[in-house]
């Protein structure tokens, strides 16, 4: 056989294997990081303040804390709060930057942390399962430590207890009603 034919078939096989490998990586979600244990604050150990804010206020606070957590690095996501919680980001696939828009429904857990359950997503013109997009986001975008991407569950966990508000201050979500534009947070200031 001609050596050009051998080179052609070898190169074709390598390209096909690389493409199959990328499809396999996008198709498998892998294991999600377990949720951190809940820290319980006793009632007498803290002064508790209830704060009611609007969607726009929460959006501004969240984006400020994301920016501060990145410490001068490129901001990986931008949050908008409208009828649902929307995260805007960009992913680099094969040296192309593709815009990603992910829509989430917020769920307040008993411990006061938030779970953003993915409801839909837009990834350029591509039709990729949401769990695969979350896996790529988890593996390629550096997020603050208090934002945990869980691709298998198609959700993003926001550990409000780990958001660095101030020393001896923690935040919990009580209500997250976007239809009524009412978000209730509980701020605990630990007594010394």
Buried (B, 14 or more C-beta within 10 A) or exposed (E): EEEEEEEEEEEEEEEEEEEEEEEEEBEEBEEBEEBBEEEEBEEEEBEEEEEEBEBEBBBBBBBEBBBEBBEEEEEBBBBBBEEBBBBEBBBEBEEEEBEBBBBBBBEBBEBBBBBBBBEEBBBBEEEBBBBBBBBBBBEEBEBBEBBBBBBBBBBBBBBBBBBEBEEEBBBBBEEBEBEEEEBBBBBBBEEE
